[in-house]
Amino acid sequence: MSRPLYRELSAFAGQGAFNDANSLSSGKKPLRRAVLRMYLIAAELATMYVGAEREFTAFDEEFNDKPSQN
């Protein structure tokens, strides 16, 4: 990665609240628009994964063969 691009992208480090398009406020506008699009897609995929994982493991305790450790 070229150093100028790395420097521009590093402006986004530490930003980004989950699914909040307004949380990316640094960087040049064209680059911010591109990063925002990728960020929102990644956030949507993460949301879908978390939801699917919750559904998949929701009843693990109910169907576990081993007695509970509680």
Z-matrix of the N, CA and C atoms (Angstrom, degrees):
N
C 1 1.453
C 2 1.528 1 107.44
N 3 1.309 2 115.15 1 138.09
C 4 1.459 3 118.61 2 -179.50
C 5 1.525 4 110.43 3 -71.03
N 6 1.305 5 114.91 4 148.50
C 7 1.460 6 120.05 5 -176.95
C 8 1.535 7 112.87 6 -61.48
N 9 1.341 8 120.15 7 -42.30
C 10 1.481 9 118.65 8 178.28
C 11 1.536 10 112.57 9 -62.10
N 12 1.341 11 116.70 10 -39.96
C 13 1.463 12 119.40 11 178.88
C 14 1.525 13 110.34 12 -67.40
N 15 1.328 14 116.34 13 -40.99
C 16 1.467 15 120.51 14 177.61
C 17 1.525 16 109.93 15 -59.66
N 18 1.312 17 117.08 16 -42.52
C 19 1.465 18 121.62 17 179.90
C 20 1.532 19 110.16 18 -63.51
N 21 1.334 20 116.39 19 -42.28
C 22 1.471 21 119.44 20 179.97
C 23 1.530 22 111.00 21 -67.19
N 24 1.328 23 116.59 22 -40.82
C 25 1.462 24 119.61 23 179.94
C 26 1.527 25 112.11 24 -69.70
N 27 1.328 26 116.89 25 -30.85
C 28 1.462 27 119.53 26 -179.81
C 29 1.528 28 112.04 27 -66.86
N 30 1.328 29 117.38 28 -15.08
C 31 1.469 30 120.88 29 176.12
C 32 1.527 31 111.00 30 -64.59
N 33 1.342 32 116.90 31 -20.91
C 34 1.466 33 121.14 32 -178.30
C 35 1.529 34 112.91 33 -90.73
N 36 1.317 35 117.82 34 -6.05
C 37 1.467 36 120.95 35 -177.81
C 38 1.527 37 110.18 36 -61.24
N 39 1.322 38 115.79 37 132.49
C 40 1.451 39 121.33 38 178.10
C 41 1.512 40 114.77 39 83.27
N 42 1.320 41 116.96 40 -1.69
C 43 1.462 42 119.89 41 178.69
C 44 1.513 43 109.23 42 -98.23
N 45 1.276 44 116.04 43 171.46
C 46 1.450 45 121.27 44 174.47
C 47 1.504 46 113.77 45 98.22
N 48 1.315 47 115.78 46 94.69
C 49 1.461 48 120.85 47 171.02
C 50 1.520 49 106.80 48 -85.08
N 51 1.319 50 116.31 49 146.38
C 52 1.454 51 121.06 50 -173.19
C 53 1.526 52 111.84 51 -53.54
N 54 1.328 53 115.66 52 120.58
C 55 1.469 54 124.44 53 178.77
C 56 1.529 55 114.00 54 57.72
N 57 1.308 56 118.06 55 30.82
C 58 1.464 57 121.81 56 178.20
C 59 1.518 58 109.08 57 -115.71
N 60 1.328 59 116.26 58 102.41
C 61 1.464 60 121.38 59 -177.26
C 62 1.521 61 112.29 60 -62.93
N 63 1.318 62 117.83 61 -26.72
C 64 1.466 63 120.81 62 -178.46
C 65 1.520 64 113.09 63 -82.08
N 66 1.319 65 117.78 64 -4.13
C 67 1.461 66 119.85 65 -176.51
C 68 1.525 67 113.10 66 -80.91
N 69 1.319 68 118.16 67 -12.24
C 70 1.464 69 121.73 68 174.62
C 71 1.519 70 107.67 69 -97.05
N 72 1.308 71 116.27 70 99.46
C 73 1.458 72 118.83 71 -173.60
C 74 1.521 73 113.68 72 -117.15
N 75 1.328 74 118.81 73 -9.10
C 76 1.460 75 121.02 74 -178.83
C 77 1.520 76 110.26 75 -94.07
N 78 1.291 77 115.28 76 174.32
C 79 1.463 78 121.32 77 175.59
C 80 1.511 79 112.67 78 86.96
N 81 1.326 80 113.73 79 164.41
C 82 1.468 81 119.52 80 178.48
C 83 1.520 82 109.88 81 -70.37
N 84 1.326 83 116.13 82 146.90
C 85 1.460 84 121.45 83 -172.05
C 86 1.536 85 113.68 84 -56.10
N 87 1.333 86 121.31 85 -47.07
C 88 1.471 87 119.20 86 179.90
C 89 1.529 88 112.58 87 -62.71
N 90 1.312 89 116.61 88 -40.31
C 91 1.457 90 120.57 89 178.97
C 92 1.525 91 110.04 90 -69.92
N 93 1.317 92 117.24 91 -39.80
C 94 1.469 93 121.39 92 178.70
C 95 1.530 94 110.05 93 -60.90
N 96 1.326 95 116.84 94 -39.34
C 97 1.465 96 120.86 95 179.14
C 98 1.535 97 110.86 96 -63.38
N 99 1.341 98 116.55 97 -42.51
C 100 1.464 99 120.95 98 179.15
C 101 1.525 100 111.03 99 -67.77
N 102 1.320 101 117.08 100 -44.33
C 103 1.464 102 121.11 101 179.87
C 104 1.524 103 109.78 102 -65.67
N 105 1.319 104 117.43 103 -40.48
C 106 1.464 105 121.32 104 -179.84
C 107 1.518 106 110.84 105 -60.06
N 108 1.307 107 116.82 106 -42.81
C 109 1.462 108 120.17 107 -179.93
C 110 1.532 109 110.51 108 -61.82
N 111 1.323 110 116.87 109 -46.52
C 112 1.470 111 120.54 110 178.44
C 113 1.524 112 110.84 111 -65.08
N 114 1.332 113 116.22 112 -39.05
C 115 1.466 114 121.03 113 179.97
C 116 1.522 115 111.01 114 -62.11
N 117 1.325 116 117.30 115 -45.26
C 118 1.464 117 120.39 116 -178.29
C 119 1.523 118 111.52 117 -67.78
N 120 1.327 119 117.54 118 -35.84
C 121 1.462 120 120.45 119 176.02
C 122 1.527 121 109.97 120 -65.01
N 123 1.323 122 116.80 121 -44.69
C 124 1.466 123 120.96 122 178.89
C 125 1.524 124 110.87 123 -63.30
N 126 1.329 125 117.21 124 -40.79
C 127 1.469 126 120.66 125 179.03
C 128 1.520 127 110.78 126 -65.28
N 129 1.332 128 117.29 127 -38.56
C 130 1.460 129 120.70 128 178.42
C 131 1.532 130 110.33 129 -65.43
N 132 1.332 131 116.86 130 -43.10
C 133 1.465 132 119.88 131 177.84
C 134 1.525 133 111.42 132 -63.35
N 135 1.325 134 116.71 133 -39.93
C 136 1.468 135 120.13 134 178.44
C 137 1.524 136 110.64 135 -64.41
N 138 1.323 137 117.23 136 -40.79
C 139 1.460 138 121.65 137 178.42
C 140 1.522 139 110.44 138 -62.74
N 141 1.330 140 116.48 139 -43.78
C 142 1.464 141 120.62 140 179.28
C 143 1.524 142 110.64 141 -64.75
N 144 1.325 143 117.57 142 -40.39
C 145 1.461 144 121.51 143 179.71
C 146 1.532 145 110.73 144 -63.95
N 147 1.322 146 116.92 145 -46.59
C 148 1.464 147 120.64 146 -179.43
C 149 1.525 148 109.90 147 -61.23
N 150 1.327 149 116.91 148 -43.09
C 151 1.460 150 120.44 149 178.62
C 152 1.512 151 112.28 150 -63.00
N 153 1.323 152 116.87 151 -44.29
C 154 1.464 153 120.87 152 179.82
C 155 1.518 154 110.61 153 -66.51
N 156 1.311 155 117.71 154 -38.96
C 157 1.470 156 121.33 155 179.75
C 158 1.528 157 110.55 156 -65.95
N 159 1.316 158 117.22 157 -38.38
C 160 1.469 159 120.21 158 177.28
C 161 1.524 160 110.62 159 -63.85
N 162 1.345 161 116.06 160 -43.83
C 163 1.459 162 119.21 161 178.86
C 164 1.522 163 110.54 162 -64.23
N 165 1.312 164 117.00 163 -40.07
C 166 1.453 165 122.23 164 -175.89
C 167 1.524 166 111.77 165 -68.27
N 168 1.310 167 117.59 166 -33.57
C 169 1.464 168 120.62 167 -175.63
C 170 1.534 169 113.11 168 -108.87
N 171 1.315 170 117.45 169 7.51
C 172 1.460 171 120.86 170 -173.34
C 173 1.528 172 112.91 171 -59.31
N 174 1.318 173 117.32 172 -35.45
C 175 1.459 174 119.59 173 -174.42
C 176 1.525 175 112.42 174 -115.87
N 177 1.304 176 117.52 175 23.16
C 178 1.462 177 120.57 176 179.44
C 179 1.523 178 111.76 177 -56.73
N 180 1.305 179 117.86 178 -41.33
C 181 1.467 180 121.30 179 -179.15
C 182 1.533 181 111.09 180 -64.57
N 183 1.325 182 116.76 181 -33.92
C 184 1.470 183 120.67 182 -177.60
C 185 1.524 184 111.88 183 -68.74
N 186 1.337 185 116.14 184 -32.89
C 187 1.462 186 119.91 185 -174.51
C 188 1.522 187 112.66 186 -109.38
N 189 1.288 188 116.87 187 16.51
C 190 1.447 189 121.65 188 179.31
C 191 1.531 190 109.43 189 -78.42
N 192 1.337 191 117.19 190 132.08
C 193 1.459 192 121.65 191 -179.87
C 194 1.518 193 112.98 192 -73.52
N 195 1.305 194 116.02 193 -26.30
C 196 1.465 195 120.75 194 -177.31
C 197 1.523 196 110.18 195 -86.09
N 198 1.317 197 118.04 196 146.12
C 199 1.473 198 119.87 197 176.85
C 200 1.524 199 110.87 198 -66.20
N 201 1.308 200 115.05 199 150.73
C 202 1.470 201 120.98 200 -179.82
C 203 1.525 202 110.21 201 -65.34
N 204 1.328 203 116.35 202 147.53
C 205 1.476 204 122.05 203 179.67
C 206 1.527 205 111.96 204 -82.79
N 207 1.319 206 118.20 205 -2.37
C 208 1.477 207 121.06 206 -177.25
C 209 1.472 208 113.46 207 -71.90
